[in-house]
């Protein structure tokens, strides 16, 4: 084989090896998991300010309402110090499976939980939980092994330190888990502001759970209704 042919062959092999497929969330093929976001375990989420983390945890749980996603919830030994899931989650999804694990650390090891996930018949899994390095990571890795495309909401999982969080996220990332922010998840599920759910449904939710973006919308509304272009602003490019 000539040097030129060898170069072409090596280039083609490199191209194949570097091929990339964008795993895009599809609201019609996604299942939301709420994993061990229990009132007692909440105190272990020390890698975020607790007021911020509570908002992020609730934002994750509310994704099912916004995008009409099927939901599976699970708790671990909730009659002990771990405590129950917040009442709001149970009220939001009264018909969703709630698997109360009595001992399994990895939720996938619980046959009822595993069957609930399989029964949803979705290939994409959105999850978050407490703690990031155990409940979220163990389940994410098991789901990857089972063939699912996994999206971990890295803002809605909490653990005992930023260092442990970062190591856990690296472990998931190395296994092919997609780590996304809350806003990224919302935008991938929505795809287009003209869709339904779109601007009409999403802006009020962002105003509640991502107020920095809600204020962008409020400022735009105020500018349209009451705004005046000041001298100097009119000549800006």
Secondary structure, 3 states (H helix, E strand, C coil): CCHHHHHHHHHHHHHHHCCCCCCCCCHHHEEEEEECCECCHHHHCCCCCHHHHHHHHHHHHHHHHHHCCEEEEEEECCCCCCCCECHHHHHHCCCCEEEEECCCCCHHHCHHHHHHHHHHCCCEEEEEEECHHHHHHHHHHHHHHCCCEEEEECCCCECCCHHHHHHHHHHHHHCCCEEECHHHHHHHHHCCCCCCCCHHHHHHHHHHHCHHHHHHHHHHHHHHHHCCCCCCHHHCC
